[in-house]
Amino acid sequence: TLEEGSVFATPQSSLDRFTAMAPSITAQDVTSAFRSLWTGVNPLIHVAHNAPIDGDTKAITAALGESSKIAVTAPASETKTAFAYTNFGTPGKIADDSRIADLDIRTLRFANGIRLNVKRTDFEKGRVRVSLRVGGGELELPKSLEGAALFLNTAFVAGGTKAHSNDDLQSILAGRQVSGVFGAGGSAFGGTVATTPQDLEIQLQVLAALMSAPGYRPEGETQWRNLVSVFLPTLDSQPGGVAARDVPRILAGGDTRFGIPGEAALKARTFAELKPVLDAVFASGPIEIGIVGDVSEDDAIKSVAATFGALAPRQADRIDYAKGNPVAFPVDRAPVTLNHSGKPDQAMAMVYWPTTDDQDFREEQTLSLLSQVMGNMLTDELREKMGATYSPNASSFMSELYKGYGYFSASLTAEPGRIDDVYAAIDTIADMLRAAPPSDDLMARARTPMLERLTRGRRENATWIGLIDEAQSEPRDLGNFRAAETILSSITAADLQKAAARYLDKKTALRIRIVPRPAK
């Protein structure tokens, strides 16, 4: 704030100052201020290109000079194209309609198999959140096509629809709060968007069009390859980027569906190789839609009936896409060293202990609470006493898809020369948790924020859309939601010690360090 020359002010004081000054500001004052800012400034030229320029500004200046000699004509006026996907056929009929009374969630199934879950709230005035889940997402993509999910998450929407390019869609939808979000998630295709009650119908039309009439246009592939060229090299420039790229695959025992592959594999992805898979999923895969927010149930149902409800019949029941595609923590626990090309004083130390999946909700909550306790202990020891890091973190991941797969982790940044000291501190804290229950103070510091987040989440649409997106296909989540506060409150310090003794064994831990790449 000091560097920017600005002053702290409350919104009200800023409004008061503006209100006092506004009557005396004339159009001439604004014009004069604009002209004073506009004069005496040379052109700023931005050149975006993969090849280095190496300071050769003469060629750029010459190109600018030649460009200035070309006569400029006004563009021809264009007639705005009408959106082509407003009629998907006869609106679907409701085959089943019920309500989850205690959570006030209305659940419906249309005759064609589409499932819809609706909850009206007033948490966000004039805002509606929509979740679309189709098929099995990444689980349906061939393992041999490395980076296929990443490719789809960028290229699919950029490929437009059969009737409209993505640029056309941007023009057609200008002024509307509509998003073309459609990618490959961990367990479903689709995505979550936010819109308004007025735009809900066209938002659903856009999502239905992307699914039922995908364009697979080449500009989507071009945009993807350009992004890879720019984005991929940045991952190597910092420890966190290397961690995001390489660690997920290591933790999955080398499974190529995890992590980020190399440039050659990413740029090799095309619509042609994925189109047969996607077309089959979009034609018959199960669909579940969630709608939460400031919209009436009748309006939400009507909009879904006219779009997804009008599509051809499809499989209604959820498929266990993970069956036959197991993932396991690596058997080899030898320490792993990765390198980055960033600042020489930056490094990361990570420790991972194998756990299990999320089928036991109490166990999941216990490990979540344990991670908060360890995180606080790491902060106390490493930041406050050792000054070794400013971002200690402990977390628990327990898979909802892969049986028996999960891990507990402690990760942090530190100077390269202090990595071994950090590992020793993590081991000491893990041993302390295994040997004795955490203190009452540690328990309160960990549990209170978690309970507050649960309470706050019940008043947020983001929480509800994440809950009802699978309210029919995964009713277990509803039961966990109901029991979360009670279970979290009932977990004792002795429970945490027992969990630590079971999982935080030094012999089972996998250590990963990310340090600067040695100089050549």
N, C-alpha and C positions, 0 to 999 in steps of 0.2 A: 504493500500500500504506500509506504514511504517512497519507494523507488518510482512509483507511477505518479507521485505528486497528488494523490487523492486523499480524501478525508472520510473517516467513518461517519455515517449519517443513518438515521432511522428512515424508513420509507415515509413516515409522516412528515418529518422535517424537510425531506427533499420535496415532497408535494407542497408543503407550505411555502417554500422558497419559490418554486415554480409559479404557484398561484399568485404570489405577490408581484413577480416580475413580468408574467405573461402579458398583462394589459398594455405595458409600455413598449413591448417589442413589435416593431413594424416590419413590413415586408422588405423595406429598404435596408433595415438592419441585417436581416437574414441574407439578402443579396450581397451586401458589402462583406459580410463575414465569409460567405462562400467564395467570393472573388479573391479575397486575401489568402485564403487557403489554397486556391487553385493555381495561382500565378507562381512563376519562377521554379517550376518543378520539371526536371527532365523526364523523358519517358522511361518507365521501368519495364524491361523486357524479360519475360519468363520463358525459358526454353525447356521443354520436357522431352527428354530423349534418353534411350538406354546407353548410347555411346558417350564417353566423356568429351567435354568441350575443350578442356586443357587451356583455358584462358584465351582461346581464339575468338576475340570479340569482333574482329574486323569482318569476318564472314557473316556474323549475325547482323552487324550494322549495315552491311551491303544488302543483305536480304531484306531488311526493313526498308531500305531506300528504294529497292526495286518494287516492293509491295506498295509503297506510297504512290507510285506512278500509275497504278491500275485504277481505272475509273470505278467508282462505287455506285451501284444502282440500288434503288429500294427493292426489297424482296417482294415477290408477287404475293398478293394476299391469298391466304389459304382458307378453304372452308373447313371448319372443325368437323372431324370425323365423328360420327355417332358410334357409341359403344355397341359392339355387335352381339353381346351376350346378355340379353335381357329376358330371353325366353328359352327355358330349358325343357319345356313341355308341360304337361298337366301337373299342377302342384300335387305333391305326394300326400297320401292319406295316412292318418295316424292309426297305427295298429295297437299301440299300448301307451297308456298315459297314467303316470302315478306320481306321488310326491314323497320325498323323504322329509317327514314332518319336522323333526327336531332341528334339521339344518335348513329347512325351507328351500329345498332344491327340487325342481320339477324335472322328472325324467320321462322322456318319450322315445318311442321307436316307431319309425315310419314303415309303411308297407314294403318298401324296397330294402329295408335292413338298416338304414341310417339311424344312428342313435344321437339324441340331443339332450343336453342337460342345461337347464336355465335357472339362474338365480338373479332376482331383481334386488338391487341395493341402491342406497343414496350416498355412498361414500365418496363418489366422484361425480359431481353434477355435470350432466351433458357428456358423459364418457361411457363407452361400452367396450369391454374386452371380449375378444373372440379367440377360441382355441380350435384348431382343426388337426385331427389325427387320422392319418390314412395308412393302412397296412403296417408294416414292421420297420420302416426306415432303414437305417444302416444294416440291420440284421438281414434284410432281403437283398442287399447288394453283394455281388460276387467278391469273395475274399481276394481274388487275383487282381482286382482293379483297385490298386492302392490309391488312396486319396479321392475315391469316388464321391464320398459324402461331402468333402470339402469343395469339390468341383461343383456339385449340385447346389450347395448353399450359396454360391456366387453366380453360377452360370444359368441356373434354371429360370429364374425370374427374368434375368437379362435376355433370355431367349424368347420372351414374349409369348404370345398365343398364335394360333393359326391365322387369325384375322388381323391382329395388331402386333407391331413391334413394341418393344418396351418403351421406346421413345414416344410412339403413338399413344401408349397407355398413359404416360406421364402428361401428355398434352390433354388427352380426353378427361383425365381425372383431376386436372388442375383446379384448385379451389375446393376440392373435397378432401376430407380426412380419411383417405383410403390407402392401404398399404398392400403391395404385392409380395407378401412374405410367404415363401413356400420353399422349404428345403428338406434335408434328410437329417432327422434327429436320431438319437440313440435307439429309440424304439418305435418311431413313427415318422412318416412324411407329413409335411404341413408346417405349422408354426402358430404363433400367437401374435395377434395384432390388436391395436386400439383404434377405435373409431367413435363416431357420434351416433345418437339415436337416429338422426336424419339420414346418415350415410350407411347405416347397417345393411340395408338391402343391397346397395351397389357393392359394398365390401364383400358380402357373401357371393355376389355375382362374379366378382373378380377372382375370388378363391376357387369357385366352381369352374370358371373358365380356364384357369391355369391348370387345374387337374384334369378336366374333361377334354380340353383342346390345347395342349401345350404346343408352343411354336417350334422349339428346338432350333431356333435361328442361329446362324453362324456367329452373329455379333456377341452372343452369350459366351461362346468359346473364346473369341478374341479378347473379350473383357477379362476372362479368367486368366488367360496366358499372360496378359499385360500385368495383371495383379500379382501373379506368381513371381514375375521378374523383379517387381518392386518389393514385395512383402517378404519373400523367403530370405533374402540376404540379411534383412534386419534382425531375424531371429538369432543369428550368430553373434550379434553385437552386444549381447548382454546375457547374464546367467539365466534370467527368467525366461528369455526367448528359447534358449537351448533346453531348459527344463520342459517348456510347453511342447517343444518339437520331439524330444527323444524319450523323456521319462515315462510317459504313458505306455509306450510300446515295451519298454523294459519291464515295467510292472505287470504287463500282461503276458510275460513270457515270450516276447517277440511277435505277438499276434499283429499282423500287418494292418488290421482295422483300427489300431490305436496309434496315436502320435501323428506326426506330419512327415510324409516321405520326402525324398529328394526331388529336385527340380525336374529331372527327366520323367519320373513317374507322374508328377502332377500335370505337366504339360501334355502328357500322352492321353489324358482323359478326353473323351469325345461324347457327344450326344448319341452318336451312332451305336456305340457299344452298350449304352445304358437304356436306350429307347425301348428295346424289347422287354426289359425288366420292368421299367416304369409303366409302360402301357398296360401290362398284365395286372400290376398292382392297382392302377387307377381305374381299371375296368371292373374289378371284382373284389378288391381288398376291403376289409371292414373299415367303416368311417364312424368316428365319434366326434361330436361338436359340443363345445362348451360356450355358453354366453353368460356373462356377468356384467351387471352395471345398471345404468339409468335407462332402462327400457322395459316396457311391459312384456309380460310373458307372451301375450297374444301376438304382439308385433314380432317378437323374436321367432316364434313358431311359424308365423306366416311367411317370414323371409326365408327361413330354412326350407319350408315346404315347397316354395317356388323355385328353389335352386337345387340344393343337394337332394331334397325329397323327390324331385322330379326325374332324377337320374335312373338309369337301368338298375334292376335288382342286383344285390351283391351279398357276399357273405356277411352275416351280422355278428357272429361270435368271434371273440378274440382268439388269435392263433398264438401258440407258444413258439415264437420265432427263434428264441434262444436255444431251444432244444436241439441238440446235435451240433451246437456251436459253442462248446465250453471255453471258458477262459480261466487260466490258473496263474497264481503268483509264481514267479520264477523259482525253480528248484535250486539253482546255483546262487548262493548268497555271497559270492566273492565281491568285495568292494568294487564299485564302478567309478571311473574318473572320466568326466566329459570336459571339453574345452570350449571356451568362447573367445571371441576376438575383440572384446570391449576393453574397458578400463582395467589397468593392471592391478588396481586395488579392490576389485570386486570379485566375490566368489560366493558360492552357495554350498551349504551343507544340508543333506537330507537323510533322514533315517525312516525306513518303512518296515513295519511289522505286519505279516499276514494275519487277517482276521477271518471273517465269514460274510455271508450275504445278509440281507435285511429282513429275513422272514420272521425273526423274533424281535418285535418292536421294543420290548423292554430292553433287550440287549443293545439294540441300536441307540436308544436314548441313553443307556448307561455309558456307552463308548463316546457318545457326543458330549456328555457331561465330563467324562474323563479327559477328553481333548481340551475342553475349556480350562479345566484345572491345570493340566500340563502346560497349556499356553500361558497361563498366568505365572506359573512357576518359572517357565523359560524367560518371561519378561523380567521377573524379579532377579533371576540369577545372571542372565546374559547381558541384559541391557543396563539394569540398575547397578550391578556389582562389577561385571567384567567390561561393560562398555563395548561389547563385541559386535553388537548388531542393533539395528533399529526396527527390524521386522520379524521377530520370532513368531512362529505359527505352529499350532498343532491341530490336526483334524482327523476325522474318521470318515472313511468312505466304505459303504456296504452296498453292494450291487443289488438292484431289484430285478435284474435280468439273468445274471449268471450265478448258478447254484454254487455256494461255497466261496464266492469271490469277494474279497474286501481287504482293506488295509488301513492301518492306523499310522499316522506320520507326524514327524516333527521336522520342520524345514525353516531355514533362516539364511540371511545374508551376513557375510562377515568378510574381514580381510583374509586373503589367502593364507597368510602365515598363522592365523588363529583357528583354522579349521579343526585341527586336532584337539585344541582346547575346548572348542564348541562340542565336538563329539563326546569328550569326557564329561562335560556338563550335562548333556542329554542323558548319557548313561547313568550318571549320578541321580538325576531326577527320576528316571524310570525305575531305578533300584529303590529309591525312597517310596515311590508309589506302590511298588510290589511288597515292600517290607512293612508298611504301616498305613492306616487309613489317613486321608487328607484331614487337615484341621478344619474346625468349624468355619473359620474365616475363609479358607480356600474354597470350601463348599459353597458358602454364601456368595462369594465374589463370582463364582462360575455359574451357579444356578439362577441367581436373581435376574441377570440380563436375559437368560434363555426364557424364563417365565414371562418377562416383560415383552419379549419378541412374540411369544405365543399370543398374549393378550392383544398386543397391537395388531398382529396379523389378522385377527378376527374382524378387524375394522378396515381391512384393505382388500380392494378388488384383486390385487396381484396374488394374494394368498388364495382367494376363492377360485380364481380361474385355474390355478395350479392344482386345486383339489378336485374340482368338478370336471376337469378335462377328461377324466376316466371314471367318472362316478358310477357308471354301469359296468364297465369291463374290469375295473379294479376296486370293488367295494371295500376291500381291506383297508384302503387309504382312508376311507371315511371313518372306520372304526378306530384307526390310529389317531386321526384328528380329534375325535371325541375324547380319547383316553390320554392324550399327550400331556396335559397339565397334571392330571392325577398321577400318572406314572413317573413323570419327571420329579414331582414333589416327593414321591415315595422312595426314590433311590437314595441309599445311605452311603456314608463314607466307606463302610465295610464292603458294600457292593463294588465300589470303585477299586478298592484294594484287590478284591477277588478278580475283577476283570483285568487289572494290570498284571496280576500274577499269571493269569491265563495267557495273555497275549504279548506283553512287553518283555519278552525274553531276549537277552542279548544274542543268544545263539541263533535265533530265527531272523534277526534283523538284516535288512539289506541297506547298505550305506552307499549313497551316491554323492559325489562332490563335483562341482563345476568350477573350474579354475581357469585363469587366463591361459591361452594357448602359448606354449613355449616359443621364444623368439628363434627364428631360423639362423 
